[in-house]
């Protein structure tokens, strides 16, 4: 039988893992020239950061661990700031 803490942990772990996977796949899909033109670091930077924190999320499995929280913030910054800029550049 699961304890309530374990259920809450999994309820946080799964969406945060999905968010990091989505951010990494999206960053891999975008062209490097768009990152440079948008002045949002470069593609390699985002791929390394997102991949490291995705791996840490899988290895640590504690969604409130400080490293996982930092990774969540990094993925959130990518999804909220970088991704919309890159999507807008696609139309030009």
N, C-alpha and C positions, 0 to 999 in steps of 0.2 A: 504494500500500500504506500502510495506517495504521501509525503508530508506536504502541507500547504506551501512551505518555503521552496520545496523542489518544484512544485507546479508553477509558482510565480517565477522562479528562476528560468524554467523552460519557456514560459510565456514571454519573458523578456529576451531570452537567448535566440529563439528562432527568428523573430522579426528583425533583430539587430544583425544577425548573420545574413539574412536575406537582403537587408539594406546594403551591407558591405559587398556581398557578391554582385548585386546589381550595379553599384558604383564602380567596381573593378571592371566588370564586363563593358559597361558604358564607356569608361575611360579607354579601354583597349580598342573599342570600335571607332573612336574619334580620331581624326587626322592630327598629327603633331603640329602641322602648320597653323591649325586653328588655335591651339593652346598658346603658341608664341604670338600670334596676331592679337589674341584677346588679352595678352599680358597676364596670363594665369599660370605662371611657372611653365613647365613643359610636360609633355606626355610621360616621359620616363619618370619624372618626379612623382607624378600622381600614381602611376602604376606601381612604383616601389612602395610608396606610403600605403596605398590601399591594400596591396598584396601582403605586406608585413602585418598590418593590423587584422587582416582576414585570417591569416595563419595563427596569429596570437589568439583571436577569438575562438578558433577551433581547438587550440591546445589548452587554453586556460578554462574555458567554458563557464566562467563566472561573469555574468553580464555587468556586475557592478565593480569588477576589478578595475583599478586605475588605468591600466593599459588598454583594456577594452573600452573604457569610457573615452579615452583619448582617441582611439580608433573610430569610435562612433561619432565623435565631433569632427574628425577628419573626413569621414564619409559624408556627414551632414553638410560640411562646407562645400565639398565637391558637388553634392546633389542640389544644394540651395543657391550656390553662387557660380560655380564653374560651368556646370552642365547647362543651365539656361542660356548663358552667354555663348557657349559653343553651339547650342541648337539654333540660336538666332543667327549665327554666322553662316550656318549651312544654307540659308536662303540667299546669300550674296554671291 
